[in-house]
Amino acid sequence: MKRFEYKVISRFIAVEKRLNQLGYDGWELVAASGGQYVFKREYDDKSSIR
């Protein structure tokens, strides 16, 4: 079974640069509303949840 970890971020300063970095780090944008962005990425036992 796949497991995911989630991250919620609000108030980006350098939006495009930050979004690209999160994508590079494996985060997938799943929702955006009112200046908040919710991301998820697949969790594996080799990585730690931050």
ModelCIF file with pLDDT and N, C-alpha, C, O atoms, coordinates in Angstrom:
data_MODEL
#
_entry.id   MODEL 
#
_entity.id                         1 
_entity.type                       polymer 
_entity.pdbx_number_of_molecules   1 
#
_entity_poly.entity_id                      1 
_entity_poly.type                           'polypeptide(L)' 
_entity_poly.nstd_linkage                   no 
_entity_poly.nstd_monomer                   no 
_entity_poly.pdbx_seq_one_letter_code       MKRFEYKVISRFIAVEKRLNQLGYDGWELVAASGGQYVFKREYDDKSSIR 
_entity_poly.pdbx_seq_one_letter_code_can   MKRFEYKVISRFIAVEKRLNQLGYDGWELVAASGGQYVFKREYDDKSSIR 
_entity_poly.pdbx_strand_id                 A 
#
loop_
_entity_poly_seq.entity_id 
_entity_poly_seq.num 
_entity_poly_seq.mon_id 
_entity_poly_seq.hetero 
1 1  MET n 
1 2  LYS n 
1 3  ARG n 
1 4  PHE n 
1 5  GLU n 
1 6  TYR n 
1 7  LYS n 
1 8  VAL n 
1 9  ILE n 
1 10 SER n 
1 11 ARG n 
1 12 PHE n 
1 13 ILE n 
1 14 ALA n 
1 15 VAL n 
1 16 GLU n 
1 17 LYS n 
1 18 ARG n 
1 19 LEU n 
1 20 ASN n 
1 21 GLN n 
1 22 LEU n 
1 23 GLY n 
1 24 TYR n 
1 25 ASP n 
1 26 GLY n 
1 27 TRP n 
1 28 GLU n 
1 29 LEU n 
1 30 VAL n 
1 31 ALA n 
1 32 ALA n 
1 33 SER n 
1 34 GLY n 
1 35 GLY n 
1 36 GLN n 
1 37 TYR n 
1 38 VAL n 
1 39 PHE n 
1 40 LYS n 
1 41 ARG n 
1 42 GLU n 
1 43 TYR n 
1 44 ASP n 
1 45 ASP n 
1 46 LYS n 
1 47 SER n 
1 48 SER n 
1 49 ILE n 
1 50 ARG n 
#
_struct_asym.id          A 
_struct_asym.entity_id   1 
#
loop_
_ma_qa_metric.id 
_ma_qa_metric.mode 
_ma_qa_metric.name 
_ma_qa_metric.software_group_id 
_ma_qa_metric.type 
1 global pLDDT . pLDDT 
2 local  pLDDT . pLDDT 
#
_ma_qa_metric_global.metric_id      1 
_ma_qa_metric_global.metric_value   79.64 
_ma_qa_metric_global.model_id       1 
_ma_qa_metric_global.ordinal_id     1 
#
loop_
_ma_qa_metric_local.label_asym_id 
_ma_qa_metric_local.label_comp_id 
_ma_qa_metric_local.label_seq_id 
_ma_qa_metric_local.metric_id 
_ma_qa_metric_local.metric_value 
_ma_qa_metric_local.model_id 
_ma_qa_metric_local.ordinal_id 
A MET 1  2 81.00 1 1  
A LYS 2  2 82.00 1 2  
A ARG 3  2 81.00 1 3  
A PHE 4  2 78.00 1 4  
A GLU 5  2 80.00 1 5  
A TYR 6  2 79.00 1 6  
A LYS 7  2 83.00 1 7  
A VAL 8  2 78.00 1 8  
A ILE 9  2 77.00 1 9  
A SER 10 2 74.00 1 10 
A ARG 11 2 69.00 1 11 
A PHE 12 2 64.00 1 12 
A ILE 13 2 66.00 1 13 
A ALA 14 2 69.00 1 14 
A VAL 15 2 73.00 1 15 
A GLU 16 2 73.00 1 16 
A LYS 17 2 78.00 1 17 
A ARG 18 2 80.00 1 18 
A LEU 19 2 80.00 1 19 
A ASN 20 2 81.00 1 20 
A GLN 21 2 85.00 1 21 
A LEU 22 2 87.00 1 22 
A GLY 23 2 89.00 1 23 
A TYR 24 2 89.00 1 24 
A ASP 25 2 92.00 1 25 
A GLY 26 2 91.00 1 26 
A TRP 27 2 92.00 1 27 
A GLU 28 2 92.00 1 28 
A LEU 29 2 89.00 1 29 
A VAL 30 2 93.00 1 30 
A ALA 31 2 91.00 1 31 
A ALA 32 2 85.00 1 32 
A SER 33 2 85.00 1 33 
A GLY 34 2 82.00 1 34 
A GLY 35 2 78.00 1 35 
A GLN 36 2 82.00 1 36 
A TYR 37 2 83.00 1 37 
A VAL 38 2 90.00 1 38 
A PHE 39 2 91.00 1 39 
A LYS 40 2 93.00 1 40 
A ARG 41 2 92.00 1 41 
A GLU 42 2 89.00 1 42 
A TYR 43 2 85.00 1 43 
A ASP 44 2 74.00 1 44 
A ASP 45 2 71.00 1 45 
A LYS 46 2 64.00 1 46 
A SER 47 2 57.00 1 47 
A SER 48 2 56.00 1 48 
A ILE 49 2 54.00 1 49 
A ARG 50 2 55.00 1 50 
#
loop_
_atom_site.group_PDB 
_atom_site.id 
_atom_site.type_symbol 
_atom_site.label_atom_id 
_atom_site.label_alt_id 
_atom_site.label_comp_id 
_atom_site.label_asym_id 
_atom_site.label_entity_id 
_atom_site.label_seq_id 
_atom_site.pdbx_PDB_ins_code 
_atom_site.Cartn_x 
_atom_site.Cartn_y 
_atom_site.Cartn_z 
_atom_site.occupancy 
_atom_site.B_iso_or_equiv 
_atom_site.pdbx_formal_charge 
_atom_site.auth_seq_id 
_atom_site.auth_comp_id 
_atom_site.auth_asym_id 
_atom_site.auth_atom_id 
_atom_site.pdbx_PDB_model_num 
ATOM 1   N N  . MET A 1 1  ? 0.847  -1.178 0.000  1.00 81.00 ? 1  MET A N  1 
ATOM 2   C CA . MET A 1 1  ? 0.000  0.000  0.000  1.00 81.00 ? 1  MET A CA 1 
ATOM 3   C C  . MET A 1 1  ? 0.895  1.244  0.000  1.00 81.00 ? 1  MET A C  1 
ATOM 4   O O  . MET A 1 1  ? 1.868  1.324  0.749  1.00 81.00 ? 1  MET A O  1 
ATOM 5   N N  . LYS A 1 2  ? 0.553  2.191  -0.837 1.00 82.00 ? 2  LYS A N  1 
ATOM 6   C CA . LYS A 1 2  ? 1.300  3.447  -0.882 1.00 82.00 ? 2  LYS A CA 1 
ATOM 7   C C  . LYS A 1 2  ? 0.956  4.299  0.332  1.00 82.00 ? 2  LYS A C  1 
ATOM 8   O O  . LYS A 1 2  ? -0.189 4.341  0.783  1.00 82.00 ? 2  LYS A O  1 
ATOM 9   N N  . ARG A 1 3  ? 1.966  4.969  0.844  1.00 81.00 ? 3  ARG A N  1 
ATOM 10  C CA . ARG A 1 3  ? 1.757  5.903  1.946  1.00 81.00 ? 3  ARG A CA 1 
ATOM 11  C C  . ARG A 1 3  ? 2.243  7.273  1.480  1.00 81.00 ? 3  ARG A C  1 
ATOM 12  O O  . ARG A 1 3  ? 3.176  7.370  0.683  1.00 81.00 ? 3  ARG A O  1 
ATOM 13  N N  . PHE A 1 4  ? 1.613  8.318  1.978  1.00 78.00 ? 4  PHE A N  1 
ATOM 14  C CA . PHE A 1 4  ? 1.949  9.673  1.582  1.00 78.00 ? 4  PHE A CA 1 
ATOM 15  C C  . PHE A 1 4  ? 2.213  10.526 2.805  1.00 78.00 ? 4  PHE A C  1 
ATOM 16  O O  . PHE A 1 4  ? 1.676  10.269 3.882  1.00 78.00 ? 4  PHE A O  1 
ATOM 17  N N  . GLU A 1 5  ? 3.038  11.538 2.634  1.00 80.00 ? 5  GLU A N  1 
ATOM 18  C CA . GLU A 1 5  ? 3.187  12.561 3.644  1.00 80.00 ? 5  GLU A CA 1 
ATOM 19  C C  . GLU A 1 5  ? 2.682  13.861 3.033  1.00 80.00 ? 5  GLU A C  1 
ATOM 20  O O  . GLU A 1 5  ? 2.692  14.019 1.813  1.00 80.00 ? 5  GLU A O  1 
ATOM 21  N N  . TYR A 1 6  ? 2.244  14.784 3.866  1.00 79.00 ? 6  TYR A N  1 
ATOM 22  C CA . TYR A 1 6  ? 1.624  16.013 3.395  1.00 79.00 ? 6  TYR A CA 1 
ATOM 23  C C  . TYR A 1 6  ? 2.341  17.227 3.947  1.00 79.00 ? 6  TYR A C  1 
ATOM 24  O O  . TYR A 1 6  ? 2.969  17.173 5.004  1.00 79.00 ? 6  TYR A O  1 
ATOM 25  N N  . LYS A 1 7  ? 2.238  18.324 3.212  1.00 83.00 ? 7  LYS A N  1 
ATOM 26  C CA . LYS A 1 7  ? 2.844  19.588 3.611  1.00 83.00 ? 7  LYS A CA 1 
ATOM 27  C C  . LYS A 1 7  ? 1.867  20.692 3.243  1.00 83.00 ? 7  LYS A C  1 
ATOM 28  O O  . LYS A 1 7  ? 1.344  20.717 2.129  1.00 83.00 ? 7  LYS A O  1 
ATOM 29  N N  . VAL A 1 8  ? 1.619  21.602 4.171  1.00 78.00 ? 8  VAL A N  1 
ATOM 30  C CA . VAL A 1 8  ? 0.766  22.767 3.918  1.00 78.00 ? 8  VAL A CA 1 
ATOM 31  C C  . VAL A 1 8  ? 1.632  24.008 4.043  1.00 78.00 ? 8  VAL A C  1 
ATOM 32  O O  . VAL A 1 8  ? 2.333  24.193 5.038  1.00 78.00 ? 8  VAL A O  1 
ATOM 33  N N  . ILE A 1 9  ? 1.577  24.848 3.035  1.00 77.00 ? 9  ILE A N  1 
ATOM 34  C CA . ILE A 1 9  ? 2.395  26.055 3.000  1.00 77.00 ? 9  ILE A CA 1 
ATOM 35  C C  . ILE A 1 9  ? 1.495  27.241 2.679  1.00 77.00 ? 9  ILE A C  1 
ATOM 36  O O  . ILE A 1 9  ? 0.602  27.148 1.837  1.00 77.00 ? 9  ILE A O  1 
ATOM 37  N N  . SER A 1 10 ? 1.739  28.342 3.354  1.00 74.00 ? 10 SER A N  1 
ATOM 38  C CA . SER A 1 10 ? 1.015  29.568 3.028  1.00 74.00 ? 10 SER A CA 1 
ATOM 39  C C  . SER A 1 10 ? 2.009  30.705 2.866  1.00 74.00 ? 10 SER A C  1 
ATOM 40  O O  . SER A 1 10 ? 3.098  30.686 3.439  1.00 74.00 ? 10 SER A O  1 
ATOM 41  N N  . ARG A 1 11 ? 1.620  31.680 2.089  1.00 69.00 ? 11 ARG A N  1 
ATOM 42  C CA . ARG A 1 11 ? 2.406  32.900 1.870  1.00 69.00 ? 11 ARG A CA 1 
ATOM 43  C C  . ARG A 1 11 ? 3.783  32.640 1.265  1.00 69.00 ? 11 ARG A C  1 
ATOM 44  O O  . ARG A 1 11 ? 4.814  32.837 1.908  1.00 69.00 ? 11 ARG A O  1 
ATOM 45  N N  . PHE A 1 12 ? 3.768  32.203 0.038  1.00 64.00 ? 12 PHE A N  1 
ATOM 46  C CA . PHE A 1 12 ? 5.024  32.055 -0.700 1.00 64.00 ? 12 PHE A CA 1 
ATOM 47  C C  . PHE A 1 12 ? 5.587  33.429 -1.014 1.00 64.00 ? 12 PHE A C  1 
ATOM 48  O O  . PHE A 1 12 ? 4.835  34.367 -1.280 1.00 64.00 ? 12 PHE A O  1 
ATOM 49  N N  . ILE A 1 13 ? 6.876  33.548 -0.984 1.00 66.00 ? 13 ILE A N  1 
ATOM 50  C CA . ILE A 1 13 ? 7.510  34.806 -1.383 1.00 66.00 ? 13 ILE A CA 1 
ATOM 51  C C  . ILE A 1 13 ? 7.933  34.715 -2.843 1.00 66.00 ? 13 ILE A C  1 
ATOM 52  O O  . ILE A 1 13 ? 7.482  35.515 -3.662 1.00 66.00 ? 13 ILE A O  1 
ATOM 53  N N  . ALA A 1 14 ? 8.773  33.775 -3.179 1.00 69.00 ? 14 ALA A N  1 
ATOM 54  C CA . ALA A 1 14 ? 9.197  33.553 -4.568 1.00 69.00 ? 14 ALA A CA 1 
ATOM 55  C C  . ALA A 1 14 ? 8.426  32.326 -5.064 1.00 69.00 ? 14 ALA A C  1 
ATOM 56  O O  . ALA A 1 14 ? 8.970  31.223 -5.106 1.00 69.00 ? 14 ALA A O  1 
ATOM 57  N N  . VAL A 1 15 ? 7.177  32.521 -5.433 1.00 73.00 ? 15 VAL A N  1 
ATOM 58  C CA . VAL A 1 15 ? 6.248  31.425 -5.707 1.00 73.00 ? 15 VAL A CA 1 
ATOM 59  C C  . VAL A 1 15 ? 6.784  30.442 -6.738 1.00 73.00 ? 15 VAL A C  1 
ATOM 60  O O  . VAL A 1 15 ? 6.862  29.247 -6.450 1.00 73.00 ? 15 VAL A O  1 
ATOM 61  N N  . GLU A 1 16 ? 7.149  30.894 -7.908 1.00 73.00 ? 16 GLU A N  1 
ATOM 62  C CA . GLU A 1 16 ? 7.557  29.973 -8.968 1.00 73.00 ? 16 GLU A CA 1 
ATOM 63  C C  . GLU A 1 16 ? 8.794  29.175 -8.570 1.00 73.00 ? 16 GLU A C  1 
ATOM 64  O O  . GLU A 1 16 ? 8.843  27.961 -8.771 1.00 73.00 ? 16 GLU A O  1 
ATOM 65  N N  . LYS A 1 17 ? 9.773  29.840 -8.019 1.00 78.00 ? 17 LYS A N  1 
ATOM 66  C CA . LYS A 1 17 ? 11.007 29.160 -7.610 1.00 78.00 ? 17 LYS A CA 1 
ATOM 67  C C  . LYS A 1 17 ? 10.715 28.118 -6.529 1.00 78.00 ? 17 LYS A C  1 
ATOM 68  O O  . LYS A 1 17 ? 11.224 26.999 -6.591 1.00 78.00 ? 17 LYS A O  1 
ATOM 69  N N  . ARG A 1 18 ? 9.900  28.481 -5.542 1.00 80.00 ? 18 ARG A N  1 
ATOM 70  C CA . ARG A 1 18 ? 9.571  27.562 -4.438 1.00 80.00 ? 18 ARG A CA 1 
ATOM 71  C C  . ARG A 1 18 ? 8.763  26.377 -4.942 1.00 80.00 ? 18 ARG A C  1 
ATOM 72  O O  . ARG A 1 18 ? 9.027  25.245 -4.539 1.00 80.00 ? 18 ARG A O  1 
ATOM 73  N N  . LEU A 1 19 ? 7.783  26.607 -5.815 1.00 80.00 ? 19 LEU A N  1 
ATOM 74  C CA . LEU A 1 19 ? 6.978  25.507 -6.366 1.00 80.00 ? 19 LEU A CA 1 
ATOM 75  C C  . LEU A 1 19 ? 7.852  24.546 -7.167 1.00 80.00 ? 19 LEU A C  1 
ATOM 76  O O  . LEU A 1 19 ? 7.693  23.329 -7.065 1.00 80.00 ? 19 LEU A O  1 
ATOM 77  N N  . ASN A 1 20 ? 8.769  25.086 -7.961 1.00 81.00 ? 20 ASN A N  1 
ATOM 78  C CA . ASN A 1 20 ? 9.671  24.233 -8.732 1.00 81.00 ? 20 ASN A CA 1 
ATOM 79  C C  . ASN A 1 20 ? 10.559 23.398 -7.814 1.00 81.00 ? 20 ASN A C  1 
ATOM 80  O O  . ASN A 1 20 ? 10.801 22.224 -8.094 1.00 81.00 ? 20 ASN A O  1 
ATOM 81  N N  . GLN A 1 21 ? 11.044 23.984 -6.730 1.00 85.00 ? 21 GLN A N  1 
ATOM 82  C CA . GLN A 1 21 ? 11.890 23.234 -5.794 1.00 85.00 ? 21 GLN A CA 1 
ATOM 83  C C  . GLN A 1 21 ? 11.101 22.115 -5.123 1.00 85.00 ? 21 GLN A C  1 
ATOM 84  O O  . GLN A 1 21 ? 11.610 21.004 -4.969 1.00 85.00 ? 21 GLN A O  1 
ATOM 85  N N  . LEU A 1 22 ? 9.862  22.399 -4.721 1.00 87.00 ? 22 LEU A N  1 
ATOM 86  C CA . LEU A 1 22 ? 9.030  21.360 -4.113 1.00 87.00 ? 22 LEU A CA 1 
ATOM 87  C C  . LEU A 1 22 ? 8.771  20.226 -5.103 1.00 87.00 ? 22 LEU A C  1 
ATOM 88  O O  . LEU A 1 22 ? 8.812  19.055 -4.726 1.00 87.00 ? 22 LEU A O  1 
ATOM 89  N N  . GLY A 1 23 ? 8.505  20.564 -6.364 1.00 89.00 ? 23 GLY A N  1 
ATOM 90  C CA . GLY A 1 23 ? 8.307  19.538 -7.394 1.00 89.00 ? 23 GLY A CA 1 
ATOM 91  C C  . GLY A 1 23 ? 9.547  18.703 -7.581 1.00 89.00 ? 23 GLY A C  1 
ATOM 92  O O  . GLY A 1 23 ? 9.459  17.482 -7.714 1.00 89.00 ? 23 GLY A O  1 
ATOM 93  N N  . TYR A 1 24 ? 10.700 19.337 -7.595 1.00 89.00 ? 24 TYR A N  1 
ATOM 94  C CA . TYR A 1 24 ? 11.969 18.619 -7.726 1.00 89.00 ? 24 TYR A CA 1 
ATOM 95  C C  . TYR A 1 24 ? 12.183 17.675 -6.543 1.00 89.00 ? 24 TYR A C  1 
ATOM 96  O O  . TYR A 1 24 ? 12.748 16.593 -6.701 1.00 89.00 ? 24 TYR A O  1 
ATOM 97  N N  . ASP A 1 25 ? 11.728 18.092 -5.353 1.00 92.00 ? 25 ASP A N  1 
ATOM 98  C CA . ASP A 1 25 ? 11.866 17.277 -4.151 1.00 92.00 ? 25 ASP A CA 1 
ATOM 99  C C  . ASP A 1 25 ? 10.811 16.180 -4.055 1.00 92.00 ? 25 ASP A C  1 
ATOM 100 O O  . ASP A 1 25 ? 10.784 15.428 -3.081 1.00 92.00 ? 25 ASP A O  1 
ATOM 101 N N  . GLY A 1 26 ? 9.939  16.085 -5.065 1.00 91.00 ? 26 GLY A N  1 
ATOM 102 C CA . GLY A 1 26 ? 8.957  15.004 -5.097 1.00 91.00 ? 26 GLY A CA 1 
ATOM 103 C C  . GLY A 1 26 ? 7.570  15.362 -4.597 1.00 91.00 ? 26 GLY A C  1 
ATOM 104 O O  . GLY A 1 26 ? 6.690  14.503 -4.550 1.00 91.00 ? 26 GLY A O  1 
ATOM 105 N N  . TRP A 1 27 ? 7.361  16.617 -4.225 1.00 92.00 ? 27 TRP A N  1 
ATOM 106 C CA . TRP A 1 27 ? 6.046  17.043 -3.739 1.00 92.00 ? 27 TRP A CA 1 
ATOM 107 C C  . TRP A 1 27 ? 5.110  17.315 -4.909 1.00 92.00 ? 27 TRP A C  1 
ATOM 108 O O  . TRP A 1 27 ? 5.517  17.893 -5.917 1.00 92.00 ? 27 TRP A O  1 
ATOM 109 N N  . GLU A 1 28 ? 3.860  16.898 -4.771 1.00 92.00 ? 28 GLU A N  1 
ATOM 110 C CA . GLU A 1 28 ? 2.825  17.103 -5.788 1.00 92.00 ? 28 GLU A CA 1 
ATOM 111 C C  . GLU A 1 28 ? 1.755  18.022 -5.215 1.00 92.00 ? 28 GLU A C  1 
ATOM 112 O O  . GLU A 1 28 ? 1.207  17.743 -4.148 1.00 92.00 ? 28 GLU A O  1 
ATOM 113 N N  . LEU A 1 29 ? 1.450  19.116 -5.912 1.00 89.00 ? 29 LEU A N  1 
ATOM 114 C CA . LEU A 1 29 ? 0.408  20.036 -5.470 1.00 89.00 ? 29 LEU A CA 1 
ATOM 115 C C  . LEU A 1 29 ? -0.948 19.356 -5.622 1.00 89.00 ? 29 LEU A C  1 
ATOM 116 O O  . LEU A 1 29 ? -1.293 18.896 -6.711 1.00 89.00 ? 29 LEU A O  1 
ATOM 117 N N  . VAL A 1 30 ? -1.720 19.288 -4.535 1.00 93.00 ? 30 VAL A N  1 
ATOM 118 C CA . VAL A 1 30 ? -3.030 18.636 -4.596 1.00 93.00 ? 30 VAL A CA 1 
ATOM 119 C C  . VAL A 1 30 ? -4.186 19.599 -4.343 1.00 93.00 ? 30 VAL A C  1 
ATOM 120 O O  . VAL A 1 30 ? -5.328 19.285 -4.677 1.00 93.00 ? 30 VAL A O  1 
ATOM 121 N N  . ALA A 1 31 ? -3.910 20.771 -3.757 1.00 91.00 ? 31 ALA A N  1 
ATOM 122 C CA . ALA A 1 31 ? -4.969 21.753 -3.531 1.00 91.00 ? 31 ALA A CA 1 
ATOM 123 C C  . ALA A 1 31 ? -4.351 23.131 -3.308 1.00 91.00 ? 31 ALA A C  1 
ATOM 124 O O  . ALA A 1 31 ? -3.250 23.257 -2.772 1.00 91.00 ? 31 ALA A O  1 
ATOM 125 N N  . ALA A 1 32 ? -5.079 24.156 -3.729 1.00 85.00 ? 32 ALA A N  1 
ATOM 126 C CA . ALA A 1 32 ? -4.658 25.537 -3.488 1.00 85.00 ? 32 ALA A CA 1 
ATOM 127 C C  . ALA A 1 32 ? -5.901 26.377 -3.271 1.00 85.00 ? 32 ALA A C  1 
ATOM 128 O O  . ALA A 1 32 ? -6.858 26.303 -4.042 1.00 85.00 ? 32 ALA A O  1 
ATOM 129 N N  . SER A 1 33 ? -5.878 27.185 -2.201 1.00 85.00 ? 33 SER A N  1 
ATOM 130 C CA . SER A 1 33 ? -7.030 28.020 -1.909 1.00 85.00 ? 33 SER A CA 1 
ATOM 131 C C  . SER A 1 33 ? -6.613 29.125 -0.940 1.00 85.00 ? 33 SER A C  1 
ATOM 132 O O  . SER A 1 33 ? -5.952 28.865 0.066  1.00 85.00 ? 33 SER A O  1 
ATOM 133 N N  . GLY A 1 34 ? -6.996 30.328 -1.247 1.00 82.00 ? 34 GLY A N  1 
ATOM 134 C CA . GLY A 1 34 ? -6.780 31.445 -0.340 1.00 82.00 ? 34 GLY A CA 1 
ATOM 135 C C  . GLY A 1 34 ? -5.336 31.644 0.097  1.00 82.00 ? 34 GLY A C  1 
ATOM 136 O O  . GLY A 1 34 ? -5.080 32.004 1.246  1.00 82.00 ? 34 GLY A O  1 
ATOM 137 N N  . GLY A 1 35 ? -4.405 31.417 -0.797 1.00 78.00 ? 35 GLY A N  1 
ATOM 138 C CA . GLY A 1 35 ? -3.000 31.614 -0.460 1.00 78.00 ? 35 GLY A CA 1 
ATOM 139 C C  . GLY A 1 35 ? -2.343 30.446 0.245  1.00 78.00 ? 35 GLY A C  1 
ATOM 140 O O  . GLY A 1 35 ? -1.176 30.539 0.627  1.00 78.00 ? 35 GLY A O  1 
ATOM 141 N N  . GLN A 1 36 ? -3.061 29.349 0.428  1.00 82.00 ? 36 GLN A N  1 
ATOM 142 C CA . GLN A 1 36 ? -2.477 28.145 1.014  1.00 82.00 ? 36 GLN A CA 1 
ATOM 143 C C  . GLN A 1 36 ? -2.373 27.069 -0.048 1.00 82.00 ? 36 GLN A C  1 
ATOM 144 O O  . GLN A 1 36 ? -3.242 26.930 -0.909 1.00 82.00 ? 36 GLN A O  1 
ATOM 145 N N  . TYR A 1 37 ? -1.292 26.312 0.033  1.00 83.00 ? 37 TYR A N  1 
ATOM 146 C CA . TYR A 1 37 ? -1.022 25.245 -0.927 1.00 83.00 ? 37 TYR A CA 1 
ATOM 147 C C  . TYR A 1 37 ? -0.802 23.951 -0.161 1.00 83.00 ? 37 TYR A C  1 
ATOM 148 O O  . TYR A 1 37 ? -0.055 23.924 0.818  1.00 83.00 ? 37 TYR A O  1 
ATOM 149 N N  . VAL A 1 38 ? -1.449 22.878 -0.604 1.00 90.00 ? 38 VAL A N  1 
ATOM 150 C CA . VAL A 1 38 ? -1.306 21.573 0.047  1.00 90.00 ? 38 VAL A CA 1 
ATOM 151 C C  . VAL A 1 38 ? -0.603 20.638 -0.929 1.00 90.00 ? 38 VAL A C  1 
ATOM 152 O O  . VAL A 1 38 ? -1.009 20.512 -2.084 1.00 90.00 ? 38 VAL A O  1 
ATOM 153 N N  . PHE A 1 39 ? 0.445  19.991 -0.458 1.00 91.00 ? 39 PHE A N  1 
ATOM 154 C CA . PHE A 1 39 ? 1.252  19.096 -1.270 1.00 91.00 ? 39 PHE A CA 1 
ATOM 155 C C  . PHE A 1 39 ? 1.268  17.716 -0.641 1.00 91.00 ? 39 PHE A C  1 
ATOM 156 O O  . PHE A 1 39 ? 1.063  17.568 0.563  1.00 91.00 ? 39 PHE A O  1 
ATOM 157 N N  . LYS A 1 40 ? 1.517  16.697 -1.473 1.00 93.00 ? 40 LYS A N  1 
ATOM 158 C CA . LYS A 1 40 ? 1.735  15.354 -0.959 1.00 93.00 ? 40 LYS A CA 1 
ATOM 159 C C  . LYS A 1 40 ? 2.870  14.729 -1.752 1.00 93.00 ? 40 LYS A C  1 
ATOM 160 O O  . LYS A 1 40 ? 3.167  15.140 -2.873 1.00 93.00 ? 40 LYS A O  1 
ATOM 161 N N  . ARG A 1 41 ? 3.494  13.732 -1.152 1.00 92.00 ? 41 ARG A N  1 
ATOM 162 C CA . ARG A 1 41 ? 4.469  12.923 -1.872 1.00 92.00 ? 41 ARG A CA 1 
ATOM 163 C C  . ARG A 1 41 ? 4.459  11.537 -1.258 1.00 92.00 ? 41 ARG A C  1 
ATOM 164 O O  . ARG A 1 41 ? 4.139  11.353 -0.084 1.00 92.00 ? 41 ARG A O  1 
ATOM 165 N N  . GLU A 1 42 ? 4.818  10.577 -2.080 1.00 89.00 ? 42 GLU A N  1 
ATOM 166 C CA . GLU A 1 42 ? 4.832  9.209  -1.607 1.00 89.00 ? 42 GLU A CA 1 
ATOM 167 C C  . GLU A 1 42 ? 5.904  9.050  -0.533 1.00 89.00 ? 42 GLU A C  1 
ATOM 168 O O  . GLU A 1 42 ? 7.018  9.558  -0.667 1.00 89.00 ? 42 GLU A O  1 
ATOM 169 N N  . TYR A 1 43 ? 5.556  8.353  0.510  1.00 85.00 ? 43 TYR A N  1 
ATOM 170 C CA . TYR A 1 43 ? 6.451  8.124  1.625  1.00 85.00 ? 43 TYR A CA 1 
ATOM 171 C C  . TYR A 1 43 ? 7.008  6.724  1.518  1.00 85.00 ? 43 TYR A C  1 
ATOM 172 O O  . TYR A 1 43 ? 6.266  5.765  1.304  1.00 85.00 ? 43 TYR A O  1 
ATOM 173 N N  . ASP A 1 44 ? 8.325  6.606  1.668  1.00 74.00 ? 44 ASP A N  1 
ATOM 174 C CA . ASP A 1 44 ? 8.905  5.273  1.738  1.00 74.00 ? 44 ASP A CA 1 
ATOM 175 C C  . ASP A 1 44 ? 9.703  5.168  3.033  1.00 74.00 ? 44 ASP A C  1 
ATOM 176 O O  . ASP A 1 44 ? 10.036 6.182  3.646  1.00 74.00 ? 44 ASP A O  1 
ATOM 177 N N  . ASP A 1 45 ? 10.001 3.971  3.437  1.00 71.00 ? 45 ASP A N  1 
ATOM 178 C CA . ASP A 1 45 ? 10.670 3.745  4.706  1.00 71.00 ? 45 ASP A CA 1 
ATOM 179 C C  . ASP A 1 45 ? 12.093 4.296  4.740  1.00 71.00 ? 45 ASP A C  1 
ATOM 180 O O  . ASP A 1 45 ? 12.683 4.410  5.814  1.00 71.00 ? 45 ASP A O  1 
ATOM 181 N N  . LYS A 1 46 ? 12.650 4.637  3.581  1.00 64.00 ? 46 LYS A N  1 
ATOM 182 C CA . LYS A 1 46 ? 14.009 5.154  3.521  1.00 64.00 ? 46 LYS A CA 1 
ATOM 183 C C  . LYS A 1 46 ? 14.072 6.642  3.833  1.00 64.00 ? 46 LYS A C  1 
ATOM 184 O O  . LYS A 1 46 ? 15.136 7.158  4.178  1.00 64.00 ? 46 LYS A O  1 
ATOM 185 N N  . SER A 1 47 ? 12.944 7.336  3.715  1.00 57.00 ? 47 SER A N  1 
ATOM 186 C CA . SER A 1 47 ? 12.929 8.762  4.004  1.00 57.00 ? 47 SER A CA 1 
ATOM 187 C C  . SER A 1 47 ? 12.208 9.007  5.309  1.00 57.00 ? 47 SER A C  1 
ATOM 188 O O  . SER A 1 47 ? 11.397 8.189  5.742  1.00 57.00 ? 47 SER A O  1 
ATOM 189 N N  . SER A 1 48 ? 12.496 10.116 5.927  1.00 56.00 ? 48 SER A N  1 
ATOM 190 C CA . SER A 1 48 ? 11.837 10.453 7.175  1.00 56.00 ? 48 SER A CA 1 
ATOM 191 C C  . SER A 1 48 ? 10.803 11.534 6.920  1.00 56.00 ? 48 SER A C  1 
ATOM 192 O O  . SER A 1 48 ? 10.978 12.392 6.055  1.00 56.00 ? 48 SER A O  1 
ATOM 193 N N  . ILE A 1 49 ? 9.746  11.479 7.669  1.00 54.00 ? 49 ILE A N  1 
ATOM 194 C CA . ILE A 1 49 ? 8.710  12.512 7.576  1.00 54.00 ? 49 ILE A CA 1 
ATOM 195 C C  . ILE A 1 49 ? 9.235  13.748 8.286  1.00 54.00 ? 49 ILE A C  1 
ATOM 196 O O  . ILE A 1 49 ? 9.697  13.677 9.424  1.00 54.00 ? 49 ILE A O  1 
ATOM 197 N N  . ARG A 1 50 ? 9.156  14.887 7.595  1.00 55.00 ? 50 ARG A N  1 
ATOM 198 C CA . ARG A 1 50 ? 9.656  16.139 8.166  1.00 55.00 ? 50 ARG A CA 1 
ATOM 199 C C  . ARG A 1 50 ? 8.503  16.961 8.684  1.00 55.00 ? 50 ARG A C  1 
ATOM 200 O O  . ARG A 1 50 ? 8.710  18.057 9.205  1.00 55.00 ? 50 ARG A O  1 
#
